Amino acid sequence: MFWQTYKLGDPVIFCVTKHSYRPGRRAKSIHPAPHGDAYTYQVDKFWVVADIRDDGELLLLRTRRGKTHDIKVDDPNLRHATWWERLWHGDRFPQAS
């Protein structure tokens, strides 16, 4: 299977599915629950690659607040940030440490 290659420090975007009664302003693909009580939606998270594990199949991603997440390289919700997104949303990505 083909997947993108990632390097340490690469800015990435991970699309997270959330559920709540009131979606935030960055929510997209908003769908109401069957009875209209809550919503399911997606939010883009702006992270950086902190470590590459298991022969390049698993990534350790770091958030702005220092949290980490192990994500598989071939996860369909993970993608490189485009140059435009790095320019437009540069303050949302974690700073290099």
C-alpha positions in Angstrom: 0.0 0.0 0.0 1.3 3.5 -0.9 1.4 6.2 1.8 3.1 9.5 2.2 6.5 9.8 3.8 6.9 12.0 6.8 10.0 13.6 8.4 10.6 14.9 11.9 9.1 18.4 12.2 6.7 18.1 9.3 3.5 20.0 9.9 0.5 17.7 9.5 -3.3 18.0 9.7 -5.4 15.3 11.4 -9.1 15.4 10.9 -10.9 14.4 14.2 -14.6 13.4 14.4 -16.4 14.9 17.4 -19.9 14.8 18.9 -21.5 17.6 21.0 -24.5 19.8 21.4 -22.8 22.9 20.1 -20.2 22.6 17.3 -17.4 25.2 17.4 -16.6 27.7 14.7 -13.9 25.5 13.1 -16.4 22.6 12.7 -17.0 21.2 9.2 -19.2 18.4 7.8 -21.8 19.1 10.5 -24.6 16.5 10.7 -27.5 16.5 13.3 -28.3 13.4 15.3 -31.5 11.5 14.3 -33.6 13.3 16.9 -31.8 16.7 16.6 -30.3 16.7 20.2 -26.6 16.7 19.2 -24.3 17.0 16.2 -21.5 15.0 14.7 -18.8 17.0 13.0 -15.1 17.1 12.0 -12.4 19.5 13.2 -8.9 19.8 11.7 -6.1 19.5 14.2 -2.7 21.2 13.4 0.1 19.0 14.7 3.8 18.2 13.9 5.7 15.0 13.6 7.7 14.5 16.8 9.0 11.0 16.2 8.8 8.2 13.7 8.3 4.7 15.2 8.1 1.0 14.1 10.0 1.2 10.9 8.1 4.3 9.7 4.6 2.8 10.1 3.7 4.8 13.3 4.1 8.5 14.0 4.2 10.3 17.3 2.5 13.6 16.7 2.7 16.6 19.1 0.1 19.3 19.7 0.6 22.9 20.6 0.0 22.2 24.3 2.5 19.3 24.3 0.2 16.3 24.2 1.2 13.4 22.0 -0.7 11.0 19.8 0.4 7.8 18.1 -1.1 7.6 14.6 -0.5 5.1 11.8 1.1 6.6 8.7 -1.7 5.2 6.5 -4.5 6.7 8.6 -6.9 8.3 6.1 -7.5 11.3 8.5 -3.8 12.2 8.4 -2.2 14.4 5.7 0.6 16.8 5.1 -0.2 20.5 5.5 -0.1 22.3 2.2 2.1 25.4 1.8 -1.1 27.5 1.9 -2.2 26.0 5.2 1.2 26.4 6.7 1.1 30.1 5.8 -2.5 30.7 6.7 -2.6 28.6 9.9 1.0 28.9 10.9 0.2 30.0 14.5 -1.9 26.8 15.1 1.1 24.4 14.5 3.4 23.7 17.5 6.7 25.5 17.5 9.9 23.6 17.0 11.5 22.5 20.2 
